Amino acid sequence: MADSREPPPLFNDDKEDDNDDLFSSAVQSPVSEQTTTPEDQRSPEDPLTPPPPAASLTPEPHNPGTPPDLFESVAEGPVAVQGGSPKLSSVPLDLPAGGDGGEGKQQEVSLEEEGDEPDIFDTMSSPKLQLNQDTSEPPVPPSSILPPMGAPLTPPVVPITPTATPSLTPNITPAAPTPVTPVAVARSSPEQAEGDGGDEFIQITVSDPQKIGDGMSSYMAYKVTTKTNVSYFRKKHWSVMRRFSDFLGLHRKLVEKHLHSGRVIPPAPEKSAIGTTKIKLGSDKNADSGSLDFIERRRAALERYMNRTSTHPTLRADPDFREFVELDAELPRATQTSALSSAGVLRLLNRVGETVNKMTFKMDESDQWFEERTQQIESLDAQLRKLHASMERLVNYRRELALSTAAFAKATAVLSSVEEHSSLSRALHQLSESTERTQTIHHAQADADFYVLSENTKDYIQLISAVKDVFHERVKTFQTWQHAQITLAKKREAKAKAELAGRMDKVQQAQEEVTEWEGKVERSQEEFERISRAIKKEMEQFDVMRVKDFRDMVIKYLEDLMTSQQQIIKVWETFIPEAKAIS
């Protein structure tokens, strides 16, 4: 240790408590990291820096057994304030001879945070520094070191905000965090979305079937009402009149334009020659229940067909579809829609030919996705057909139950009329009326089962057939590609033979044919890849729509079933007092 004159102590304390607050003094500064001369460290404007000592500074010897301290500084000498902010470090200091540790004992002061200890100055905190104190000299009065009360400290001491780990970088004040204001997301109701045009929707209703004309030249017309917020439609709500052949003509146009592109076209209702003939020959006044049931069944099928077609973004934007729903005039007569016409016979023959082609040609599938989806479609078709058969039996059972209930009601009514006992006769009459009400409920439930379960399942069987048609269209595109490749190979072979034979007049023609078929092969390959991508996208939409439709179908069926059961319970609860009143 150098025998230089020690700087005066800042505080007249013989001992320092180890548990004192490390940030208890607002005027003390940490030891400089650099070993510089006191003249370089002292600022002439700094009232806190005492005069430099005469002796030179001698660093403490380093102990080889301990790791070097990166922030090690001299234990003696004045304290320098660099940059206006304190630096935190651990300083090895010598305790005085009369201290607790004995002669020449060093004590390492670690500058850590202790937020629980009181500060001397409430306005700020600074690291505490313990220096070697010489008790032989009298302490310097604080008035000669500290500025007058109320005067600003120079240089200004930057307050240190206690954190988990003290920052060792000088002159860095952490930026204040930017306050985050929570934003409330406004959720619009379906009515607001409909009015503002947020989500596009289109809803089509087919209603009011009317018979126009007499005899075999008559036809059925339906009122098609459209409600939408799609921008390319001229109105938001309107109605037009369309005949059944117009629906079939629309479907034929959509198939011709979009099937080869890989689009799944929802199938239109089938045309029944027997049902149509009965309607044409019958009169509106004497229409039997079978004709009315046929008309209602067709109306519901047309409505489902139009809504499924309108949900497809490509199909509803088609000019023919827009003309069908928007044109408030009679459409041109759709031709080739009759089941018994020559066009109908040609369509039947084409279907037979495509069926034979499906059975004879087997495509070597290279895409595993199409192989798996083909098997899934076949399995789904088989299971839906079984489900539809069981639903048909359920509908027939409920209708038979309604008929049997009606017969039971008539029998009890006759019995009540011949019964002589007054209370029993009254109870039998009440039983007959209650049974008639339950017969009406059973009949309504049978209709609900038919239109909610059976008809929707039948529509999906036909929709699966449309999906198969799309898959077969891809197979036909593959056949075209393969045919182009085979023809190209033959053209190249013919060119090679002409070159070997030296017939140069044939070589030029063969080269042109080779170039032409190379273009056809390239276009066929691009078409095959394009239709494959389109089918994958269509199947994604088909799966989403199928899940939604079956979910809605099951929910609607259960709601109708629960409603009918509650109505039956109320009927019999009303009859129980009459039965108990029999005496």
Buried (B, 14 or more C-beta within 10 A) or exposed (E): EBEBEBBBBBEEEEEBEEEBBBBBBBBBBBBBBEEBEBEEBBBEEBBBBBEBBEEEBBEBEEEEEEEEEEBBBBBBBBBBBBEEBBBBBBBBBBBBEEBEEEEEEEBEBEBEBEEEBEBBBEEBBBBBBBBBBEEEEEEBEEEEBBEEEEEEBBBEBBBBEEEEEBBEEBEEEEEEEEEEEEEEEEEEEEEEBBEEEEEEBBEBBBEEBEBEEEEEEBBBBBBBBBBBBBEEBEEEEBBBBBBBBBBBBBBBBBBEBBBBBBBBBBBBBEBBEEBBEBBBEBEEEEBEEEBEEBBEBBBBBBBBBBBBBBBBEBBBEBEBBBBBBEEEEEBEEBEBBBBEEEEBEEBEEEEEEEEEEEEEEEBEEEEEEBEEBBEEBEEBBEEBEEBBEEBBEBBBEBBEBBBEBBEBBBEBBEBBEEBEEEEBBBBBBBBBBBBBBBBBBBBBBBBBBBBBBBBBBBBBBBBBEBBBBBBBBBBBBBBBBBEBBEBBEEBBEBBEEBBEEEEEEBBEEBBEBBEEBBEBBEEBBEBBEEBBEBBBEBBEEBEEBBEEBEEEBEEBBEEBBEBBEEBBEEBBEEBEEBBEEEE
